[in-house]
């Protein structure tokens, strides 16, 4: 099992954490109500769009269809036993192509 499959397995089994920062920032951007469940949905159903191996972090994108909302989450996997969603936000189209490719 590769590292990303391991992270996904942790999310599916509920063995993960969500930082207060991720909840606060997500709510500021409209990822509310049921913020934690929505961030979990992104983690399980999303697509890894950037990797930061030196920091042991990944950026995941998904759309929350019920809210018609594109969402990014950053997951820290420095402790593979319990990956952490460290932040969440709605990406700005000024900086992202289709919310998945960073503009140069």
N, C-alpha and C positions, 0 to 999 in steps of 0.2 A: 504494500500500500504506500503510495507516495504521500508527501507531506500535505498536499491539498486535499486528498481523499481523507486523510486523518482529521483534518480540520472540519471538513464537511460531516464526517461521522460524529464528531463531538457536538456539532450544532444539532444534528438530527436526534441525538440522544439527550439533549438538554444540558450537556456538560460544557457550558460556556458562561461568560460573564458579560455584562454590559456596563460600561462606565457611566457615572452620573453625567459626565461631559457629553457623551453620545446622546443621552436622553434629552438633555437641555438643548443642545444644538439642533437635534432633530425636531423637537417641538417648535423651536424658533422658526424652522423652515416649513412647518405645516405637517410634519409626520406625527399626527395626533388624531384621534385617540388611539389607544392600544399600541403605543410607541414600541414597546419591547417586542411584542408579537410581530409588528411590521418589520423591525430590524432583523429579527430572526428569519422572517420570510426572505428578505434580501440575501442573508447569509446562505440560506439553503438553496434558493432558486436563482441566485445571481450568477454573474459572469465575472471572473477575475480579469480586470482591465489593466492593472499595473501591479508589479511586484517590487518590493523593496527588501531584498534578501539581507542586506547589511543591517537593517533594522528589525528583521523578522516580522514584516508587515505586508499585507496585501490590500489592494483597493478593489472593492467589489461593486458592481453596478446591477441594478434591477429596477423594473418599474412596478410600482404598487398600483395595479390596475384599478382597484376600487376607488382610488383617489386620483387616478390619472397623474401620478407623480413619479418622476425619475428620482432615484435615490442612490447615493454613494455611501458606503460604509468602509471604514478602515479597521481591519482586524489585525491585532497583535498576536503572534503565535510563539512568542519567546518561551512560554510555558505551554507545550502541546497538550498537556493534561486538561488545560482550561483556557482556550483561546478567548480573547477579550475584544469586543467591539469597542474601540476607543473613541471614535467619533462617527457622526453621521451628518449628512447634509443633502440638500437638493442642489445638484450641479448647475452652474450658470452657463447658458448656451454661448455666452461671450467667450468662454474659455474651453468649451468642449464641442466636438463634432458628434452629433447624435448622442451626446452625454457619455460617450465611450472612448473617444480619442482626444487627447489633449492637443489644443491648438498650439502651434509654434509661436 
